[in-house]
Amino acid sequence: MNKERRRYLESCEVSRLVRYELGGVEQKVTVEGRRADAPVVIFLHGGPGSPLPVSVGTRGMFPDLADRYVLAAWDQLGCGANRCRLGDDACIDRYVDMTLDLVRAVRRDFPSNEVNLLGVSWGSILAARAAAREPELVDHVVTYGQVLKQLGFNDEVFEALERSAMPEKLKVELRAIRGSGARNLESGMRLAGWVRKYTEGYQAQGGGMMPVGAFVRGLLESPDYTLRDLVAAVSNDFSKSERLFAEIFAVDLSDELANMRVPYLIVQGETDIVTSTRAIRAFVTECGNPNLRYAEAPRSGHMPGTAGMNLLFEHLSNFVTKGQVPCYK
């Protein structure tokens, strides 16, 4: 660990690796914050199985967040610092149960603090389901790349790929997937790969790229990560979990979001077609729930670049600490 990072961690009132029992399994979580009385933000990563950008291994790497909050980072069971083989019981409800166990554990350790959820992509499913199930446990929710329904298989994905420069032989396969109505892991991975390569659905041009090299070096220098943890952050059993992905592709959060009783801000990337920004924008407008708010990140897709990430953190601060909501027109 470099000296600057070590000095920062030493300056924090809260900076530790803890072990909580989540879903009946002991799991590693890091908590860090300049002030112990700051609002807690629990980060729920995407993937599933991709503990990025905030993970157990990033303690000391996000001082702008730790200056404002007590930041809790959890590598969800099966990846990163909590690597293990996934069994047949890997399902959405089990991870929602673990999320709620984590919220309860954090509330026990920080009984006077607000506790908020920050979920990205798959993590937005956990945030929505947890907040809908036990709203009294959560003060605010902020998500990026909010899952609503028809994840990855929506009309916008098929239409964008048809308009793209994708070779005709692949478009034939695309039409076969659309016509078959298949919603399995193999088809989903094919579509995701094409969206990454031929559209801006995942990564928008001009939004700035994350400094991957510096990020990996930070993980390698982490006091809480081993090399095996780093490998398990990018390669793990989640990619083989047919049951879990079948549930994700079939999930519909319309009822949970339309009836949300917790202040809930959705930030969407302008070019995101995976969790369709067009669909989310229309849904928030039409459902009329005053707890549900919406903001858009220009020059960002489903995976925010530096501009999108900075805007997300700005909205998080305004929403959680100042009670301000963005205006979108």
N, C-alpha and C positions, 0 to 999 in steps of 0.2 A: 504494500500500500504506500502511495506517495505521501510526502510530509503534509501537503496541503489538505488532503482528504483526512489524514489522521488528526490534524489540528481541528478540522471542522467537527469531526465526530466527538472529540474531547470537549468541544464547546457546547454540545447539545445537552440539555437537561435529561433528554430521553434518547438512548442509543443502545439497543441491545437486540440480541437474537433470543426469541422466546420459543417455547414449545407448548402448543395448545392441543387439546384433544378435540378434533373436528370429525364428526361422523364416526366416532368410535376409534379413530386412528390418531396417534400423536404426530403432529406436523410442525414444521419449522415456519416461523413468521418473524420478520424483523419489524421493529418499531423505532422510529427516530423523529426527533423534533427539537428545535431550538428551545421551545418552551413547553413544559409539561401540561400547561393549562390550555393549550391551543386546541382548536377543533380537530378531531381525528378524521382522517380520510383513509378509508380502506380501498386499496386498488384491486380491482378484479380484472385480471388480464384476459386476453383473447385466445384465439386458436381454434378449438380448445387445445391446450397443451403448449402454448407459446407465452411464457412469462416475460413479456416485453411490453414497454420499455422498463417498467418498474418491476423489480423482482427481489427475492431474498438476497440476491447478490449485488444489489445496487445501493446498499446503505452507504451514505456519504456522497453519492453521485448526483443527487438532485437537491442541492442546498436551497434553491429558490422555493421548492415545495416544503422542505423541512423547516425553513425559516417561518413559514406561515401555519403549518399544521403539524400534528403528530401523524406521520405517514406510516401506515401499516401495509407491508408487502407480503403477500402469500403466494407461493408457487403451488398451484392447485395439485391435489394428490395425483401422482402419476408423471410429474415432470419436474425439472430443475432440482432444487434442494429436497423436494419431497418425491423423488423418483421412485417408482415401483411399477410392477406389472399391473395392468388394469384387468379386473375380472369381469365377469358377465353382469355384475351389478352396477357398472358404470352407466349412469343415466342422469338426466337433467335433475330429477328430484333429489338424488343423492348429493349432487353438488350444491343445490339450493340449501339442503340441510346443513352441509358443511359451512356454507356462507353464513347462515344464521347462527351456527355455533361460534363462528369467528366473531360476529358482532357481539354476541353475549359475552365472550371472553374478553374482548376489548373493553366493553362497558364495565366489567368487573374491575379491570385494571385502571380504568379512567372514568370513575363514576360521575364526575362533575363535568365531563366534556361532552360537547355535541359529537355524534358519530354519524359520518356521512359515507356514502358509497360512490366510487368512481369506477364505472365499468366500461370496457371497450369491447365491441363486437360480441363474441360469445359471452364475455363478462356482463354485457348488458342484459342478457337473458337472466343470469343469476341475480343481478341487481333488481330487475323488474319483479321477478318471482318472489324474491326475499322481501322486498318492500311491500308488495301486495299482500303477502301472507301475514307478516307481522309489522305493520306500519308504525307501531308504537316504539319499535327498536331503532328506527332510522330517522334522522333529522332532515337530510337532503339526499337526493340522488342526482348525479351528473353522468351522462353516458356519451360516448362517441361511437358512431357506427351502430346505432340502435337497431337490433333485430326486431322486426314486426311480424312478418309472415312471408312465405314463399322465398326463403333465404337462398340466394344464388340461382334459383330456378324461375325468377320472375320474368315477365314479358320484356322488361327493359334490358335484361341481360341478353336474351335471344335476339332482340332487335338491334342492339349495339354491335353484337358479333356479326350479324348479317351485313351491317353497313361497313364493317371493318375490312382491313386488307388481308384478312385470314384467307388462306388458300381455299379454292373451291372444294377440294376433296375433304377438307375439314368441315366446311359448311354443310356438306352432305351428311357427315356424322352428326353435326349440330342439329340439323333438321330431324334426324332419326331420334335423337334424344328428346327433342321437343315433342315430336309426334307420339313417342312411346309413353310419355308421362312418367318416365323413370325418375325416382328421387332417391337413388342409392349413392353409396360412397364413391364408387367408381365414376359414375356420371358427374357427381358433384366436383370431384377432383379434376376431371377433364375440363369442365366449364371454368373452374377457378384458374387453371393454367392458361386457358385461352383469354380470359378477361385480363390477366396480368400481362400477357404478351401483346395483345392486339387492341386494348382499350386503356383508358385512364381510370377505369373503375376502381382499381386498387391504389395506384400511385399517379397523382396528377403531375403534369409537367409544370415547372416553374414554382413549385411549392417548397423547394429546398429539400435536400437529402440529409438523412440522419448521419452523423459522423460514426459510421459503423466501426472503423478501426479503433477509435478512442473508446467507444462503448465496450468493445470486446476486451480491450486492455483493462478497463475498469473492472469488468467481471473477473478477469484473471487475477487481479490484485485484491479482490474482495476478501474481507476477513470471514465471510460467511459462506463462500462458494468454493467448491473443489472443481478440478477440471472435469470430473465425471458429472457434476451438477451442471456445468456449462454445456456439456454434450447433451445431457438430458433435457436441456431447455429448448433444444432445436430438433432433437430426434428422440421420440418416445412412442409409447403404445397408443396414444390418442389417435394417431393417423390410421390405426387398424381397427378402431372401435366402431364396428358396423351399427350396433344398437344405438350408441350415443348419436352418431351422425344421422341415423334414420329419424331419431327424435328431433334433432336440430332442424333438419330439412322440413319436418312436418309442423314445427312449433308455430303457434299463432298467439301473440301477446296482445291482441286487440282489446280483449276484455280487461286484462290487468292494467293496461295503460289508460284506457278510457275511464276506468273507475279508480285511478291512482289517488290515494289520500295523502301522499307524501309530496312535498315540493320536488319537482322532477324536471330537470333541464336536459334536453336532447340536443347535442351538437352533431351536425352531419357534414361530411365533406361534400363540396360542391359537385364533384364528378362521381360520387359513389353510386354504383348501380347494383352492388352486391347486397347491401342493405339499402334499398332504393331510397335515395334522398327525395325524389319526387313523391314517392308513396308516403314517406314519413311526414313531409311538409303538409300534404293534403290531409293526412290523418289527424295531425295535431290541430289544424284549422277546423276540421269538421266535427271533431268529438266534443269540443267546447269545454273540456275539463280545465278549470283555472289553475290547477296544480301542475299542468303539463305545459312546458315552455319549449321553444324551439329556437335554435340559432344555426347559422350556416358558416362553414369555414371555406373561404375562397381558395382556389388553387390546391385543394386537398381532395383525395379520394378516400376509399375505405381505410387505407393506412395513411395517417396524417404525416406529411413532411414536417420540416421544422416550423414553417409558418402555421400549419394546422395545429401542431402540438402547443405552440406558444399561445395561440388563440384559445385553445381548450383550457389551458391553465389560467388564462386571464378570466374566462367565463366562470371557471370553478371558483376563483377568488371572489369575484363580484357576487356570485350567487350564494355561496356558503357564508362568507364573512361579512358581506355588506348588504345582503338581501336584495341586490339589484338583479333584474332580469334583462336580457338583451331584447332589443326591438328588432323584428325582422319584417321586411316589406318585400 
